[in-house]
Amino acid sequence: MTPAHTVERTPDRIEKSIEIAAPVSRVWRALTDYREFGEWFRVKLDAPFIVGEPATGQITHPGYEHVTFRAVVQAIDPQQYFAFTWHPYSVDPATDYSNETPTLVEFHLGKSPTGTLVKVTESGFIDIPDERRNEAFLRNSEGWTQQMKNIEEYVAKNP
């Protein structure tokens, strides 16, 4: 009798949320104005977000300055929904990630008793190559935890 083998799969989605003590309109601006997004996300973007267009810029987070941010804006539904696709944890400049299926990052905003509820979901990790999947999931899960804190702090300092 052959022993059963269990294959652990990386979950396909990361979900994080935070309540920010500010109106939806203020949080929306921090999320979708490319200059404000760049401040809290730590990237110097080249141009405003436009649906269907790439968003690019230089990462400014210490230790990752060699990385170029690349995403394609998928949707902008004012004060409710913002989405883009990208290649998660694509930090090796010598690697071409363009043949990989990108993940989808979605931000949902809604009113909450204290201001605004921000939910971020990143899905599609199942399509990341096996050799990168676990690391990309772990790094981005940690990253979204930090980014939720970053946007909250940014909005608090810039009402």
Secondary structure, DSSP 4 states (H G I P E B T S, - for coil): -PPP-PPP---SEEEEEEEESS-HHHHHHHHHSHHHHHHHHTEEESS---TTSEEEEEE-STT-TTPEEEEEEEEEETTTEEEEEE-TT---TTS--TTSPPEEEEEEEEEETTEEEEEEEEE-GGGS-HHHHHHHHHHHHHHHHHHHHHHHHHHHH--
